[in-house]
Amino acid sequence: MNLEHITIQVCATCGAHAVQESKDKQHCNGEWNEERVFSCGSIVVYSPNFQAERTTSRCPLDPDITKLRKRATAKSKTIKYINGLDVDDDYKKILNIAVNTCE
């Protein structure tokens, strides 16, 4: 398919190739909404309303996504560890509050 406005041909993070392209919902200005999906799961769209292409689903190999995934894993392991400690429940609650306030 020939997309007129999306210029990104491969995923900017991992270089994955497009596996799906589509045009739908023609805008009153005559332009179409466009979408390109890459094999890694990254999605780029063009919206006639904003007349710009943007990423709606980021590559799972993106360093920021990887960092957030690792933080979430560490947080859940820490909470599990705290809940297994041989201390009173009030202290566990204080520790869990401290862990849950971290981003």
C-alpha positions as a Markdown table, in Angstrom:
| # | Residue | x | y | z |
|---|---|---|---|---|
| 1 | Met | 0.0 | 0.0 | 0.0 |
| 2 | Asn | 1.2 | 3.5 | -0.8 |
| 3 | Leu | 0.9 | 5.7 | 2.4 |
| 4 | Glu | 1.2 | 9.3 | 1.5 |
| 5 | His | 2.1 | 10.8 | 4.9 |
| 6 | Ile | 3.9 | 8.2 | 7.0 |
| 7 | Thr | 7.6 | 8.4 | 6.0 |
| 8 | Ile | 9.0 | 5.9 | 8.6 |
| 9 | Gln | 9.7 | 2.7 | 6.8 |
| 10 | Val | 11.2 | 0.6 | 9.6 |
| 11 | Cys | 11.0 | 0.7 | 13.4 |
| 12 | Ala | 13.4 | 3.4 | 14.6 |
| 13 | Thr | 14.4 | 1.3 | 17.6 |
| 14 | Cys | 15.0 | -2.2 | 16.3 |
| 15 | Gly | 14.7 | -1.9 | 12.5 |
| 16 | Ala | 11.7 | -4.2 | 12.2 |
| 17 | His | 9.9 | -4.0 | 8.9 |
| 18 | Ala | 6.2 | -3.2 | 8.3 |
| 19 | Val | 3.8 | -6.1 | 8.5 |
| 20 | Gln | 0.5 | -4.1 | 8.0 |
| 21 | Glu | -0.5 | -0.8 | 6.5 |
| 22 | Ser | -3.9 | 0.8 | 6.2 |
| 23 | Lys | -5.8 | 3.9 | 5.3 |
| 24 | Asp | -9.3 | 4.5 | 6.7 |
| 25 | Lys | -11.7 | 7.3 | 7.7 |
| 26 | Gln | -11.2 | 10.0 | 5.2 |
| 27 | His | -11.1 | 13.5 | 6.9 |
| 28 | Cys | -13.2 | 16.4 | 5.6 |
| 29 | Asn | -9.9 | 17.9 | 4.2 |
| 30 | Gly | -9.6 | 14.9 | 1.9 |
| 31 | Glu | -6.7 | 13.2 | 3.7 |
| 32 | Trp | -6.9 | 9.7 | 5.1 |
| 33 | Asn | -5.9 | 8.4 | 8.6 |
| 34 | Glu | -2.9 | 6.2 | 7.9 |
| 35 | Glu | -1.4 | 3.4 | 10.1 |
| 36 | Arg | 1.8 | 1.3 | 9.7 |
| 37 | Val | 2.4 | -1.6 | 12.1 |
| 38 | Phe | 5.9 | -3.1 | 12.4 |
| 39 | Ser | 6.7 | -6.8 | 13.3 |
| 40 | Cys | 8.0 | -5.8 | 16.7 |
| 41 | Gly | 4.6 | -4.3 | 17.6 |
| 42 | Ser | 5.5 | -0.6 | 17.2 |
| 43 | Ile | 2.7 | 1.4 | 15.4 |
| 44 | Val | 3.0 | 4.7 | 13.6 |
| 45 | Val | -0.1 | 6.7 | 12.6 |
| 46 | Tyr | -0.9 | 9.8 | 10.6 |
| 47 | Ser | -3.8 | 11.9 | 11.7 |
| 48 | Pro | -5.2 | 14.5 | 9.3 |
| 49 | Asn | -6.4 | 16.5 | 12.4 |
| 50 | Phe | -2.9 | 17.1 | 13.5 |
| 51 | Gln | -1.2 | 16.7 | 10.1 |
| 52 | Ala | 1.6 | 14.8 | 11.8 |
| 53 | Glu | 2.8 | 11.2 | 12.1 |
| 54 | Arg | 3.3 | 9.8 | 15.6 |
| 55 | Thr | 4.0 | 6.6 | 17.4 |
| 56 | Thr | 1.0 | 5.1 | 19.2 |
| 57 | Ser | 2.6 | 1.9 | 20.4 |
| 58 | Arg | 6.3 | 1.9 | 21.2 |
| 59 | Cys | 8.8 | -0.8 | 20.3 |
| 60 | Pro | 9.2 | -3.4 | 23.2 |
| 61 | Leu | 13.0 | -3.1 | 22.7 |
| 62 | Asp | 12.9 | 0.6 | 23.5 |
| 63 | Pro | 15.4 | 1.3 | 26.3 |
| 64 | Asp | 12.7 | 3.3 | 28.2 |
| 65 | Ile | 10.2 | 0.4 | 28.0 |
| 66 | Thr | 12.8 | -2.1 | 29.1 |
| 67 | Lys | 13.8 | 0.1 | 32.1 |
| 68 | Leu | 10.1 | 0.5 | 33.1 |
| 69 | Arg | 9.6 | -3.3 | 32.8 |
| 70 | Lys | 12.7 | -4.0 | 35.0 |
| 71 | Arg | 11.5 | -1.5 | 37.6 |
| 72 | Ala | 8.1 | -3.0 | 37.8 |
| 73 | Thr | 9.6 | -6.5 | 38.2 |
| 74 | Ala | 12.0 | -5.2 | 41.0 |
| 75 | Lys | 9.1 | -3.5 | 42.7 |
| 76 | Ser | 6.9 | -6.6 | 42.7 |
| 77 | Lys | 9.8 | -8.8 | 44.0 |
| 78 | Thr | 10.5 | -6.2 | 46.7 |
| 79 | Ile | 6.9 | -6.2 | 47.9 |
| 80 | Lys | 6.8 | -10.0 | 47.9 |
| 81 | Tyr | 10.0 | -10.0 | 50.0 |
| 82 | Ile | 8.6 | -7.5 | 52.4 |
| 83 | Asn | 5.4 | -9.4 | 52.9 |
| 84 | Gly | 7.4 | -12.5 | 53.7 |
| 85 | Leu | 9.5 | -10.9 | 56.4 |
| 86 | Asp | 9.2 | -12.1 | 60.0 |
| 87 | Val | 8.2 | -8.7 | 61.3 |
| 88 | Asp | 4.9 | -7.2 | 62.5 |
| 89 | Asp | 2.2 | -6.1 | 60.0 |
| 90 | Asp | 2.5 | -2.4 | 60.9 |
| 91 | Tyr | 6.1 | -2.4 | 59.9 |
| 92 | Lys | 5.4 | -4.3 | 56.7 |
| 93 | Lys | 2.7 | -1.7 | 55.9 |
| 94 | Ile | 5.3 | 1.2 | 56.4 |
| 95 | Leu | 7.8 | -0.6 | 54.1 |
| 96 | Asn | 5.1 | -1.3 | 51.4 |
| 97 | Ile | 4.1 | 2.4 | 51.5 |
| 98 | Ala | 7.7 | 3.4 | 50.9 |
| 99 | Val | 8.1 | 1.0 | 48.0 |
| 100 | Asn | 4.8 | 2.0 | 46.4 |
| 101 | Thr | 5.6 | 5.7 | 46.5 |
| 102 | Cys | 8.7 | 5.1 | 44.3 |
| 103 | Glu | 8.2 | 5.5 | 40.5 |
